[in-house]
Amino acid sequence: MLLRLAVFALASVFITPQQVHWTVGTGSVAGARIATIQGDPAKAGVYVMRFEFPNGFEVKPHVHTEPENVTVLQGELLIGTGDVANPKLAHAMPAGSFFEISTGTKHWAFARGLTIIEVRAIGPRETTMVHAH
């Protein structure tokens, strides 16, 4: 039996905080800042993004087509699941915390203090708001 192995060429990536290119969020993340660290969320493959939320920022209920792995880098994120955002029902995730949101899980969040999260997922990324207006 012949065993075939797929070999993936991986390039090393080194990015300092000063090299992170932040852009202004639009649509559902208007008021936040966004940085794509690696990859492209619109294309197939792994990507890494950062989101910077000001104190009190609300991420309204939404779903994604792929699971997300999230690390809180700074501040505190109050994260919850369901159709309605309610900070009293949230999990408080301080800096250093990690969580995964499964495909199709309705979720929402609030920032406590200036909060930066890093999201690692597989594209293409599609986000659907639960209560689109």
QUIHUZI-V623911 format. One record per residue. N is the residue number from 1. RES is the residue in three letters. SS is DSSP state (H for helix, E for strand, L for the rest). PSI is psi in degrees with one decimal (* if undefined). Layout:
# QUIHUZI-V623911
n & res & ss & psi
N & RES & SS & PSI
N & RES & SS & PSI
This chain:
# QUIHUZI-V623911
n & res & ss & psi
1 & MET & L & 133.8
2 & LEU & L & 127.2
3 & LEU & L & 123.3
4 & ARG & L & 132.0
5 & LEU & L & 135.4
6 & ALA & L & 130.5
7 & VAL & L & 124.9
8 & PHE & L & 129.8
9 & ALA & L & 115.2
10 & LEU & L & 126.3
11 & ALA & L & 140.1
12 & SER & L & 142.6
13 & VAL & L & 130.6
14 & PHE & L & 115.8
15 & ILE & L & 124.2
16 & THR & L & 160.8
17 & PRO & H & -32.9
18 & GLN & H & -18.8
19 & GLN & H & -7.0
20 & VAL & L & 125.8
21 & HIS & L & 105.1
22 & TRP & L & 141.2
23 & THR & E & 163.6
24 & VAL & E & 131.0
25 & GLY & L & 149.9
26 & THR & L & 170.8
27 & GLY & H & -124.9
28 & SER & H & -14.7
29 & VAL & H & 24.9
30 & ALA & L & 132.4
31 & GLY & L & -11.4
32 & ALA & L & 172.3
33 & ARG & E & 146.8
34 & ILE & E & 142.5
35 & ALA & E & 129.5
36 & THR & E & 116.3
37 & ILE & E & -41.2
38 & GLN & E & 144.3
39 & GLY & L & -166.7
40 & ASP & L & 114.5
41 & PRO & L & -15.7
42 & ALA & L & -9.2
43 & LYS & L & 163.7
44 & ALA & L & 137.1
45 & GLY & E & 171.9
46 & VAL & E & 140.4
47 & TYR & E & 158.5
48 & VAL & E & 128.0
49 & MET & E & 155.4
50 & ARG & E & 144.9
51 & PHE & E & 131.3
52 & GLU & E & 118.0
53 & PHE & E & 133.5
54 & PRO & L & 161.6
55 & ASN & L & 131.8
56 & GLY & L & -3.3
57 & PHE & L & 137.5
58 & GLU & E & 127.0
59 & VAL & E & 110.0
60 & LYS & E & 158.7
61 & PRO & E & 133.1
62 & HIS & E & 171.5
63 & VAL & E & 158.6
64 & HIS & E & 158.2
65 & THR & L & -9.7
66 & GLU & L & 153.9
67 & PRO & L & 154.0
68 & GLU & E & 136.6
69 & ASN & E & 124.3
70 & VAL & E & 133.7
71 & THR & E & 132.1
72 & VAL & E & 118.2
73 & LEU & E & -32.6
74 & GLN & E & 149.6
75 & GLY & E & -151.7
76 & GLU & E & 132.6
77 & LEU & E & 128.0
78 & LEU & E & 110.2
79 & ILE & E & 140.7
80 & GLY & E & 172.2
81 & THR & E & 156.2
82 & GLY & L & -179.1
83 & ASP & L & -24.3
84 & VAL & L & 129.1
85 & ALA & L & 126.5
86 & ASN & L & 104.8
87 & PRO & H & -22.6
88 & LYS & H & -19.3
89 & LEU & H & 6.9
90 & ALA & L & 157.8
91 & HIS & E & 123.5
92 & ALA & E & 118.7
93 & MET & E & 96.4
94 & PRO & E & 171.1
95 & ALA & L & 135.3
96 & GLY & L & -10.6
97 & SER & L & 155.6
98 & PHE & E & 144.2
99 & PHE & E & 160.4
100 & GLU & E & 136.0
101 & ILE & E & 121.3
102 & SER & L & 156.2
103 & THR & L & 131.5
104 & GLY & L & 0.9
105 & THR & L & 122.3
106 & LYS & L & 127.4
107 & HIS & E & 163.5
108 & TRP & E & 169.0
109 & ALA & E & 160.3
110 & PHE & E & 143.6
111 & ALA & E & 133.5
112 & ARG & E & 108.9
113 & GLY & E & 172.4
114 & LEU & E & 118.3
115 & THR & E & 132.4
116 & ILE & E & 127.9
117 & ILE & E & 154.9
118 & GLU & E & 127.6
119 & VAL & E & 128.8
120 & ARG & E & 126.8
121 & ALA & E & -177.4
122 & ILE & E & 127.4
123 & GLY & E & 171.7
124 & PRO & L & 141.4
125 & ARG & L & 127.8
126 & GLU & L & 130.1
127 & THR & E & 131.2
128 & THR & E & 125.1
129 & MET & E & 140.9
130 & VAL & L & -43.1
131 & HIS & L & 67.1
132 & ALA & L & 134.3
133 & HIS & L & *
